[in-house]
Amino acid sequence: MATWVRTLLFVSVLVPTLVECKTRHYHFAVVLKNETKLCATKTIVTVNGKCPGPTLYAREDDNVLVRVTNHVQYNVTIHWHGVRQLRTGWSDGPAYITQCPIQPGQNFLYNFTLTGQRGTLLWHAHISWLRTTVYGAIVILPKKGVPYPFPKPDKEKVIVLGEWWKADTEAVVNQAMQTGLPPNISDAHTINGHPGPVPNCSSDDAYTLHVETGKTYLLRIINAAVNDELFFKIAYHKLTVVEVDAAYTKPFQTDTLFLGPGQTTTVLLKAEQGIGKYLIAISPFMDTIVAVDNVTGIGYLRYNNTLAFTPTTLVNIPAANATPVTSVFSNSLRSLNSKEYPANVPLTVDHSLFFTIGVGINPCATCFNGSRAVAAINNVSFVMPTTALLQAHYYGINGVFTDDFPGKPLIPFNYTGTPPSNLQTMNGTKVYRLAYNATVQLVIQGNSILAPESHPTHLHGSNFFVVGRGVGNFDPEKDPLKFNLIDPVERNTVSVPTAGWTAIRFRADNPGVWFFHCHLEVHTTWGLKMAFLVENGEGPNETIEPPPSDLPKC
């Protein structure tokens, strides 16, 4: 079939009209494509030949069916990042956690309902490093006839931020695992797939946001980068934050957004500056000694009727180590907590957990220095099973995992002070078991072993409330007195500050096995991950659905 015919077919499938219909059908064909960026061409894995892939549109409470067909040589899964997946954990997507991967030539129908969710999320591959090019937006509109809790915009735009390597990223991660060394950093940051002007390449492949004077735009901004937390700015334009991670916030105005990988921020932009061309800049945040891709991604906001060759109005980007900017932004986020959209923060706690997260060094006879970089939670580096955890749980298969994940460090130490002399971690495939409807308080404590670092951490299957954050070691006596239990921001991914801590609360009201991990892919690869096993409650509405008949086999 000719390429243009295939493209037309995909477009017809991928742009549903949002009428009263409650079921949205999509077809994701995972295919290879030659792509040229930074004056170099390589073959990449894509969905439907696009990077970013198609935007998935639906309404709150819609049922979504996505047929994913694998036409490439790699195993594939897709994760619907931030979708609650109430009782449908089989469709969550992380390989070997909730499903075996879709093998070459095979397909799988993801089937889930967007219960009680509206806003901006994302989808991405959830196996190896395929999400470097396999990602896209999810836009969940309110139910028909339900207004936004903020002024209605004139237009909406989706802006997806990414990272780009000139090299094949599967080769990058494989080389890193063989040598035991950190993987090579990316070569550029992209805005809707466009890096903009970069050093050593004459091509100005930049994204342009076209605006009309006097109009208000809703920008749905997604950080789909692999390893970089990012700042986002538009020259001389203020942005009003109204939602993060598909949860409404109290509106606040800022000129700088801060997004970790996997986070979304939806803002209102008023086109009220003079006609002209204004720089859009995305730049990395890194306030420690870890290497980072420091190339700024460039795009343009262009007013209608701007003359050709009009000089661009520039913007000052934050310093890479601008920790105060990240703190001000994070501390400004508050749940809307209105009558229609209450913040149901658990006020009592059944499980009070304390997770230390960071990196370590384990022996490795075949590695470059006789050792390899690893990462761990409570000193446990997670070992991926060869049977999916959810399958093992559902069918009672023994020997796949143990349910003895430690709820606190086995050996306490000065987490942000002088690191211990032994930098080794334990290996294990361990989960933490929760009864249905149990409430959890989890303090995530970054440590200073080798190098302290900001960690964006993501919980599958539940949103959580960010009730506190701070620098240094968490003080269990004093710090809880300052927790916000009234209107804390509701998220699915949160950054733990460098050599600091973040406290979250959630209710385990979704039976299944739910991944919890750092969303820096390098740390996930090294083992900074675990899973919560949430038991069934009583009756069918509190019980995980049976597995679909086409669930992939390992």
Protein Blocks (a to p, Z undefined) as FASTA:
>chain_A
ZZklmmmmmmmmmmccddfbfbdcdddddddddddeehiacddddeehiacdddddddeh
iacddddddfbfbdcddddehiaogoilmmnopghkloccddehiacddddddehiacjd
dddddehjllmmgccdddddddehiacfbdcdfbdcddddddddfbdfklmmmmmmmnop
acdddfbdceehiabjaehiabdcdddddddehiacddddddfbfklccddddehiacdd
fbeehiacdddddfbdcddehiacddddddfbccdddddddddddfbfbdcdfbdcdddd
ddehiaehiacdddddddfklmklmmmmmmmpccfkiaklccdddfbdfbdcdddddddd
dddfkbmnopacdddeehiacdddfbdfklmmmnopghkacckbcfbdfbdcdfklccdf
blcdcdddddddddehiacdddddddfehiacddddddehiacddfbdcehjddfklmmm
mpcfklgccdfbdcddehiadddddddfbgcddddddfbfklmmnopacdddddddedjk
lcccdddfklccZZ
